[in-house]
């Protein structure tokens, strides 16, 4: 019997003996007189044991079994799980191991075992958040995060976009570095699943915006500064999407906070599933965004959806690509990327006028094609034959054709690289690879 129970018994015994009234006992115990009468009766019949609660030393019916506790602690020590925060670990227990446990119970179990959550609390900094847009598709924020996503000591670039109104991830795509391919593929996934948004909020990366844009607006800017539209900007213009420049990371805070969440969760998801390469990760990310959105997305202020489908007749492959103008010479040949190419769709090319201005379209999905008016032509490289001296011809060593290193940001899994029927020309591969995967720079000033 505890000291508290002993004191209660002493007061009840005095009330039974008549040393104090029932009202005085009730005031001292903080209970009603009726309850004092009930306790007096039980003490008379059962003795001091009547003051001990009937559930004492009983295991609650809803308590977690000891075997389940041991199983949870064992799972926590497995590779991958030990790096997850408590909230993510709770989700993984339910989805991967069919163990349902409340967050408070899990927190108590893990902390009592000396386990701390890897998510540390940051010092609060007052910051006025911009109000969300009212409709889905009104604005998406786009950015990339450079991080060691596989935990192998090398960093990769995860490109992504998030809807401002709902917080839904609309696309994720990983490359070796931040590049045009990553942003094009993010937009492709968004258009195919959600639709085309009204506007994109992006930083001052040179993929989105010409570095000469601010120079041309300066008061003391010299005349004649040319501000060209970037290839990504041109593609979004064709889709009818406005690009809004964010002047600081804080301005696009929603996607910056998204990176913090994904940097905590994705490495754990990759570790559990044994994902260690970019190709497998991109396949996994296709469906992962739906699980993420079901957990974190919010309802928009207005129900109307501003995402629009791709207009009928438009081909996404012919928009999300690099486009440059060239002059078509005799023999239907043109120069591109330091190489010579020729239109392949004869005899349909015979009706073209002499030396027309054509649009060269290039991407990992379509290779190198040519557009003229509403027609699109396939192309093939023109081999350049170097003359060999007759007397030295027999001494020329026959070299094996150089194989192209396909360890780049795209593979055949996602329809990138070269589709069946598309010539796998060395020259095309090299040109497109250099255009789409080269690292770009940012003109953004951090903290501005």
Order of alpha helices (4+ residues) and beta strands (2+ residues): alpha-alpha-alpha-alpha-alpha-alpha-beta-beta-beta-alpha-beta-alpha-alpha-beta-alpha-alpha-beta-beta-beta-beta-beta-beta-alpha
